[in-house]
Amino acid sequence: MLNIVFLTNSWLTSFNQPGLCITVAMLLHYFLLAAFTWMCLESVHFYLALVKVFNVYVPKYILKCCIAGWGIPAIVITLVLIVNKDFYGNGSLSKSHPYSNFCWIQDNTVFYISVVAYFFLIFLMNTAMFITVLLQIHSVKTRTQKTSRFWKQ
């Protein structure tokens, strides 16, 4: 959906409908955040599968993942819309982007908080999960090598 909204954004902007532009910008923002959130959930799943291998039963795991994957971005978008729906719009209407024909977030502060900071937090989480998984794999390898040396002796 992110790709479809991104690719049709310029075409939909050409209709010069402010409501349509706000909707397209909001959908683009939502699906971008949803992609980031699902990437984070993938790293959590990776952690559960490779580090917490045993006794990891989570009741209604898929439902919880879906609520987080689709709900967290919806909360962010709702907050942006509650604060000011005009944060979304067509860049060509502003003096700072006179030749832009793309519906997106118009306020730099909102962009940095709701996209860049969001991505940075997910990147940190993914990096922490990745390092934890690598350390776990390394410790298993070390234990296996020690056991094999013991049996050889």
Secondary structure, DSSP 8 states (H G I E B T S, - for coil): -HHHHHHHHHHHHTT--HHHHHHHHHHHHHHHHHHHHHHHHHHHHHHHHHTS-SS---TTHHHHHHHHHHHHHHHHHHHHHHH-GGGEEEGGGSSSSTT---EEE--HHHHIIIIIIHHHHHHHHHHHHHHHHHHHHHHHHHHHHHHHHHHH-
